[in-house]
Amino acid sequence: MALAALTVALPVLVSGSAPAVIPGTVYSGQPLGTIPDRWIPEALGAFVLLGALGWHWRVRQEARRHRLVCLAGQHALQLERSAEERRALIENVAHDLRTPLASLRGHLETAILKEQALSADDRRRYLGIALRQSDCLMRLVDELFDLVRLEEANIGNSREPLQLGELVQDVVQKFGLMARDRQIAVSAPPAPGLPLLTGDINLLERLIDNMLENALRATPPGGLVTVTVAAEARCVRLEISDTGHGIHGNDIVRIFERFQRGDDDQRSAGAGLGLAIVKRIVDLHDGEIAVRSEVGIGTCFSIRFPIQDRDMKLPNPNLLAHSA
């Protein structure tokens, strides 16, 4: 009578590779008809288990390939988005540089070519326009450098306890002449008894400078700009509101992006970097900023700074070209 041998292939799963097959004899040397019945369920169970292990290995490999494909797709999208942002940044910088440069060159050329024909008043007017355009160029370059330096979160650490209310009063006094020239009233009621805020005083002053200047630019003559500081639960809230033209809802969504300028809002008369700088300073202080606006009524920016003492990675203020 023929002998029977029951053999099975045992897969050995190796991490990151296909299974190696090792054949092994389960039973041999007995006539086929004399195999004990107890071996049959065990052999069938072994085959079922081996099949399940092979299916599990294939599922894991498919899942791994799917994750790799997804990661590669996400990386490609990030690279494409970064390239688009870089192209947009270059286009915006080129546009904002070209406009004042063209005006500066045109007025200087006119002043030189028509030097004999121009009166003293006309010559002074042309040179005044050229000077203002050069100021615009300098401001754009300074803001670009400031924004780049603020993006470097590990430049330095310069923070100290300060009274935000006192800092607001100092900045408001600095903009008093600009407010009077524009015939705009500025209300900044004192806020005694505020808790100390730990932060970089130069960066916070730059923040208030930008916000207050934007509010004054957005407000027509006879309008009102209000600056308030108040204590809330574990934070200090700074609000700057104006009675200007307001900001459209579509513009609010992207107002803190670089070179983002609204269609109608006069606060965007600059290069569109002021609010991006503000947002970065708020982030460095672990704060939050929100904006409410209604076209024809005005705009209110609300900033909340935490008052708990925590380590914040803040840029060294000496590296910033702070403009008064």
Disulfide bonds with the S-S distance in Angstrom:
none
